[in-house]
Amino acid sequence: MEEQSAVGAKAEKVQPVNTVLVVDDEENWCFVIKRILQKAGVGNQIFTANNGLQALEKLKAIAATNEKLPELIFIDLKMPVMDGFEFLEEATQSPELDLSQTRIFVLTSSMLPQDKERANEYPIAGFISKPLTHQILTSIIS
């Protein structure tokens, strides 16, 4: 599990990142994250969703066309309709979705230890406190 404070601590070989899904109910955060990804040259396609339900629907639509699912997902925890925890539960239990090649990062403003503990119950690649920075992004894709 990578931490925001563990920049560069645990590098692993990863495939190039072509597709990214950003899930956050705050349009400003989606915009900022997209810009950071674009400036870093990460993701030829960057999809956004405003809640977990929209994200789940996008993933299922991609899977239905037999296209490759995003290599990276950044998801907020606190969102209306379907929050990040509900998304993680549904997405990881869905027989339609093979997320074995997808790395999911919780990207949240929550500083609650119980949120981090609960997120660690799912197969996430990391728990990052907002904001996402170029340095953090570089550390998780290297």
C-alpha positions as CSV (number, residue, x, y, z in Angstrom):
1,M,0.0,0.0,0.0
2,E,1.5,3.3,-1.0
3,E,1.0,6.4,1.1
4,Q,1.2,10.0,0.2
5,S,4.2,10.4,2.5
6,A,5.9,7.4,0.9
7,V,6.8,9.2,-2.3
8,G,9.2,7.0,-4.3
9,A,9.4,4.4,-1.5
10,K,8.0,1.5,-3.3
11,A,8.3,1.6,-7.1
12,E,7.0,-1.3,-9.2
13,K,7.1,-2.0,-12.9
14,V,3.8,-1.0,-14.4
15,Q,2.4,-1.0,-17.9
16,P,2.0,2.4,-19.6
17,V,-1.1,4.1,-18.4
18,N,-3.5,4.7,-21.4
19,T,-6.8,5.1,-19.6
20,V,-7.7,6.7,-16.3
21,L,-11.0,7.1,-14.5
22,V,-11.4,10.0,-12.1
23,V,-14.4,9.7,-9.7
24,D,-15.2,12.8,-7.7
25,D,-18.4,14.8,-7.1
26,E,-16.5,18.1,-7.1
27,E,-16.0,19.2,-10.7
28,N,-13.1,21.4,-9.7
29,W,-11.2,18.4,-8.4
30,C,-11.9,16.4,-11.5
31,F,-10.5,19.3,-13.6
32,V,-7.4,19.7,-11.4
33,I,-6.7,15.9,-11.5
34,K,-7.2,15.8,-15.2
35,R,-4.8,18.7,-15.7
36,I,-2.1,17.0,-13.5
37,L,-2.5,13.8,-15.5
38,Q,-2.3,15.6,-18.8
39,K,0.8,17.6,-17.8
40,A,2.5,14.4,-16.7
41,G,1.5,12.7,-20.0
42,V,-0.5,10.1,-18.2
43,G,-3.6,8.7,-19.8
44,N,-4.5,9.1,-23.5
45,Q,-8.1,8.8,-22.3
46,I,-9.3,10.3,-19.1
47,F,-12.9,9.6,-18.1
48,T,-14.6,11.3,-15.2
49,A,-17.7,10.4,-13.1
50,N,-19.5,12.4,-10.4
51,N,-20.2,9.5,-8.2
52,G,-19.6,5.8,-7.7
53,L,-22.8,4.8,-9.6
54,Q,-21.7,6.7,-12.7
55,A,-18.3,5.2,-12.5
56,L,-19.7,1.7,-12.2
57,E,-21.9,2.2,-15.2
58,K,-19.0,3.5,-17.2
59,L,-16.9,0.5,-16.3
60,K,-19.6,-1.9,-17.1
61,A,-20.2,-0.2,-20.5
62,I,-16.5,-0.5,-21.3
63,A,-16.5,-4.1,-20.2
64,A,-19.5,-4.9,-22.4
65,T,-17.6,-3.8,-25.5
66,N,-14.7,-6.0,-24.5
67,E,-12.4,-3.0,-24.3
68,K,-9.7,-2.8,-21.7
69,L,-10.7,-1.3,-18.4
70,P,-8.8,1.8,-17.1
71,E,-5.4,1.1,-15.8
72,L,-5.9,3.7,-13.0
73,I,-8.9,4.8,-11.0
74,F,-8.8,7.6,-8.6
75,I,-11.9,7.7,-6.4
76,D,-13.1,10.0,-3.7
77,L,-14.8,8.5,-0.7
78,K,-17.5,11.1,0.2
79,M,-19.9,11.5,-2.8
80,P,-23.7,11.5,-3.2
81,V,-25.7,8.7,-4.8
82,M,-23.0,6.1,-4.4
83,D,-19.9,6.8,-2.3
84,G,-16.4,5.5,-2.7
85,F,-16.9,2.6,-0.3
86,E,-20.1,1.5,-2.0
87,F,-18.3,1.7,-5.4
88,L,-15.4,-0.4,-4.1
89,E,-17.8,-3.0,-2.8
90,E,-19.9,-3.2,-6.0
91,A,-16.9,-3.0,-8.4
92,T,-14.8,-5.7,-6.7
93,Q,-17.8,-8.1,-6.4
94,S,-19.1,-7.6,-9.9
95,P,-18.6,-10.7,-12.1
96,E,-18.8,-8.3,-15.2
97,L,-15.6,-6.4,-14.2
98,D,-12.1,-7.8,-14.3
99,L,-10.2,-5.2,-12.3
100,S,-7.0,-7.4,-12.1
101,Q,-5.2,-5.0,-14.4
102,T,-6.6,-1.8,-12.7
103,R,-5.0,0.0,-9.9
104,I,-7.5,1.8,-7.7
105,F,-6.3,4.7,-5.6
106,V,-8.6,6.3,-3.0
107,L,-8.0,10.1,-3.4
108,T,-9.8,11.8,-0.6
109,S,-9.8,14.8,1.8
110,S,-10.8,12.5,4.6
111,M,-8.2,12.3,7.3
112,L,-10.2,9.8,9.4
113,P,-8.1,6.7,10.4
114,Q,-11.3,4.6,10.2
115,D,-11.8,5.6,6.5
116,K,-8.2,4.5,5.7
117,E,-8.7,1.2,7.7
118,R,-12.0,0.5,5.9
119,A,-10.5,1.3,2.5
120,N,-7.7,-1.2,3.2
121,E,-10.3,-3.9,3.3
122,Y,-10.6,-3.6,-0.5
123,P,-7.9,-4.3,-3.1
124,I,-6.8,-0.7,-3.5
125,A,-3.3,0.2,-4.6
126,G,-3.1,3.2,-2.3
127,F,-4.8,5.8,-0.1
128,I,-3.9,9.4,-1.0
129,S,-4.9,12.6,0.8
130,K,-5.9,15.4,-1.6
131,P,-4.5,17.1,-3.4
132,L,-2.9,14.8,-6.0
133,T,0.4,16.4,-7.0
134,H,2.8,15.7,-9.8
135,Q,5.3,14.2,-7.3
136,I,2.7,11.8,-5.9
137,L,1.5,10.8,-9.4
138,T,5.1,10.2,-10.5
139,S,5.7,8.0,-7.5
140,I,2.7,5.8,-8.2
141,I,3.2,5.3,-11.9
142,S,6.9,4.6,-11.8
